[in-house]
């Protein structure tokens, strides 16, 4: 076993074709995992709601109120699952956070917990999608394989992106959308070294899904009238509307989560209460349940009134906010697609009534709104443009979709700054805004870069004695400590030889940077900010008791930063 692993590690580093083959295997595993997770969730839905064969939960006309008791019951099951797996007592890392902060390293056990929570939430009807579970388990399988083969950091991140993107590709039957999902959402950049493995993984996952006869989440949309040049401006306005809607949706989830925490409800009760709150919404219309695949197809195919569309829009937004705010697990990927179609349809209808004629085709507006709102919530303008292209095969409409998506993405970045996944990380205290690799910044700390300090001198030493012990040219600076051994500043040797100094006075009188110091856990970005603020050339690194651990110079810090940045750039472009 050791020899094959050693052979694989050598060839994975030396030959790109071997790495592509590994990505193909990872894509097949991700496709299979998507099939399994989707089947589990649909089975739960059919058992819980006695659905007819081949009918999606959100597409049924109505549900008996007694059946809707599955929602609070599902909340109880979810709480029991979370308690059993101790999910709330540990930090669960998703693929985006893993690639941004941990070099692509993920835990299979934690990923299984996240996927299980998502399947239970979706399977019992909460207004969340399974896409988070698909990407999670696909990325985790790739991460475990890459870690076993001891891949380099950049290769492991690319493999995790390939696995997550392949899972999305399998779910939607859309290899282009899955590949761009990997680039934009999970890897955080279009890297030349990742193009071939990511594409190979996405295509393989779709083939595996088709081989098993699984019906993907295809969007069988019929394109309306041809898209003309002036429509781009109108769809740009729709992009603005979708950006505002997406920001409102994300903020509403955060606000409700905060409000629920302030209520100090027991953790086990939150999903059940959320499920009970969903019951009247679902009784009015089952379209608010689950991710909304069936409802999306129904609403695109059937003509409905603007009042009904507006009501479903509000109800679906409320259901998604309640589901996530009260502790159900899942994402807003497909939910945002469904909400976007409603926004687009409503936008076209309002324009028609305002001007008295058809300004834009409502079917086209629904597809543009679908992509633009998903970009606002999930991110990835090219991902959503490719999803529409693979659904409609219409390049003209795809151009309008891309224009609206770019408007939506720009507005969200400038005014809000986060997609839904990174916004939730922000609420947890993280500052990342994408999966771009900044983990090396976090790991390069003052404690790792400092030089150990063993020759500290008492700050009470007379200047005359200090001059005797440290002649000019012997060293450039000396760290000073007080009578209790705590940091008291830095004495620069030339300053001790300035004219007019009393040789009997304590050297503490010429100490500098007594208040400016570093802690060992400060990352390199924080260290450089401290140097800029203090104007010092060297700073001491202190522990919590102000005992001196070491010294760090600004020149060394900036040199290390430049070296690591150059290394990251080489990895980005696939250079050794």
C-alpha positions, 0 to 999 in steps of 0.5 A: 500500500505504501509503494502505490501511495508513494508512486501516486504522490510523485506523479501527482506532483510531476504530471498534470495528467495524473492530477486530472485523472484524480479529479475525474475519480473525485468527480465520479465520487461527487456525482454518486454522493449527490445521487445518494443525498438527493434520494434520501431527501426525496424519500423523506419528503414522499414518506412525510407528505405522501406525495404522488410519484414523480411530483415535487413537494413544492409543486403539489396544489395543496397539503392536508394540515395534518401532514404539515405536522411533519415540519415541527416533527422534522425540527425535533428530529434535526435537533436530536441529530445535532445533539447526538453528533454534538454539532452545536459544540464544535465548529463545522467548516464548509468548503468555502471556509476550508479553501479560504483559511485551511488550505482545502483541508476538510473533515469527513465526519463534520461534512457528514454532519452538515450534509445530514442536517441539510438532508433532514431539513430539506426532507422534512420540508423546510425552505432550504436547498440541498446544494450546500450538502452536495458541495460539502460532501463532494469537496470533503471526499476530494479533500480526504483523498488529497490529504492522503496523497499529501498534495500541495496546498494549491493542488488540494484547494483545486481538488476541493473546488473540483469535487464541490463543483462536480457535485453541483454539476451532477445535481443540475445536469450542467457541467459548465455551471458546475465548473464555474461554481468551483472557480467562482465560489469554492476556489475564488479565482479562475486559475489556469492550473485548475481549468482542466481538472475542474472541467474533467470532474464536472463532466464526469459527475454529469455522466455518472448522474445520467448513467444512473438515470437520475433526473437532474434539477434541470430548468426546462424554460422556454425562451420568449421573444428575442432579446434586443439591445435596449433590453440590456438596460431594462434588465440592468434595472432588474439586476438592481432590484434583485441585488436589493432583494438579495441583500434584504433576504440575507440581512433578514436571516441574520437579524432573525438569527440574532433575535432568536438567540436573544430569546434564549430558547433552548437549542433543541426547541428552535427548529421545532418552533420554526417548523410550526411557524412554517405550517400556516405558510405551507397550508396556504401554498406548498410552494414555500416548502423545500427548495422550490424546484417543482414550484419554479417549473409550475410558475414558469409554465403557467400564467398566473396573476401578478397578485399571486406572484407577489404573494408567493414571493413574500411567502417564500422569502418569509419561509426561507428566513424562518427556516434558516433563522430558527436553525434548519440547515441548508442553503439558498441556492435553488431558493434564490433561483425560484425567488428570482423568477418571481421577481423577474416575472413581477418586474415584467408585469409591472412594466407592462401595466405601467406602459400599456404594452409588453416591454420585456417578455415575462418568461425572459425576465423570469430567467434573468431575474432568476440568475441575477438574484442567485448572483446576489445571494450565492455569488458567481455571475458566470455560474448563473449565466452558464446555468441559464445557457445550459437550460435555454441554449439561447446565447442572446438571452445569456448575454442579457443574463450576464449583464444583469448578473454583473450589475447585481454582483457589483451592487452587492459587493459595493453596498453589502460586500458578502455572498450568503455563505461568507455573510454567515461566516462574517456573523460568526466573526470571520472576515473573509469575503470569498474562497480566495486563499488567505490562510497563509496570512493567518498562519504566518504569525508574529510568534513564528517570524520573531527572533528569540530574545535572551539578552534583555537588560534592566531598565534601571541600569545607569547610562554609564554602565549601559555604555560600558556594556554596549559600546557603539557598533556592538549591536543596534538595540537592546530590549529593556525590562523592569524589576519584575521582568516585564517589557519596558521598551527598546533602547537604541545604542546610538541614543545612549551616547547622545550629548548631555545625558547624565551617566547616572540616570537610568537607561529607561529615560531613552527607551522607545516603543514601550507601548507599541508591541506585538502578540505572538498570535497576530497575523502578518497583516496585523503586524504590518499595520502595527508597524505602520501605526508605530513608525518603529523599525523593530517591535517586541513580541510579548505574552499576556503578562508582558514578558518578552518572547522575541523581537521582530523587525519591519524589514524581515516582516515585509520580506516574508510577506513578499516571499509568501505573496510571490509563492501564492502567485506562482501557485495561482498560475500553476508554476512550480 
